């Protein structure tokens, strides 16, 4: 059976007058599982954020260690207190766990019912009530199909517009109707979240009366990418590394002028350079048939790391420099293999220094960290 991938999108609004959102989302990926926890802390602002963060961190860390779901729910139910005035829990909990065979488990405690989008139809995710730790929770399992989408929302979405444009708020059915529209045309999870949040902001007239969060989990085939960064330490390995690089599935990117020349020589495909400088700080890109992107090495890689932390810069489609193009392609991928060459460019590094303090190694380490923070599976192999 082909492995599937859970693409996760998140969008939020903070309650008007609050700097911190009282909802919190925690996402953890392992080689076989994706774990998403959404919590809505009671009230708003700092206190709500702390309560929600406590809930998500407890749940995700326990699930990552393989602790049974019932034990996780029981621990949180016993840990979180109940508000004396309102007689309700200090935070809600919404758990979605997904394995790469397509099996998803949804657990809900005191939160809106999840939406399941399949073949253009939007229905409630099938759940059953059970009592755990004296709390009533809802739990359900389902074997998902490719392009199925699960959407989890906080109360702020369901109540959008209440007492204003919509007397009783948007409501579950209203959100479902909008989801049916937004899910047409095979959109990405992030796009669905952004569109729903824009609707919420509109219904709130730009003044959100509650913290508002949308999380979308879309099931699809994983996207692979291999980055060849630098020439091998020994020239005798050039052909072996290039042939292995070309056999990799998915998109292929080369970072480094010398590396690009090696690939061109071994494959017999010409390397051409695009001399149009879109950014005076970024060297030009190149082109080799069969390679999705060819860039300069360390300078472009380092700039790509900076781009990955600047969503506005990435969203600006007029930016077509090598670093921005590299960052975009990395974000589109789910599983990234980095083939790192051990050859040292004297312009960047003293060749007598150990690899731990090699400039390229430091840049690739930062790149791996920022990509993993964005939910990517990243592996680095040195040659």
ABEGO torsion letter per residue (X at the ends): XBBBBBBBBBBBBBBBGBABBABBBBBBBBAABBBBBBBBBBEBEAAAAAAAAAAAAAAAAAAAAGBBAAAAAAAAAAABBBBAAAGBBABBBBBBBBBAAGBBBBBBBGBBBBBBBBGGBBBBBBBBBBBBGGBBBBBBBBBBBBGBBBBBBBAAAAABGBGBABAAEAEAAAAAAAAAAAABGGBBAAAAAAAAAAAAAAAAGGBBABBBBBBBBBBBBBBBBBBBBEBBABAAAAAAAAAAAAABBEBBBBBEAAAAAAAAAAAGBBBBBBABBABAABBBBBBBBGBABBBBBAAAAAAAAAAAABAAAAABAABABAAAAAAAAAAABABBBBBBBABBBAAABBAABBAAABAAAAAAAAAAAAAAAAGBBBBBBBX
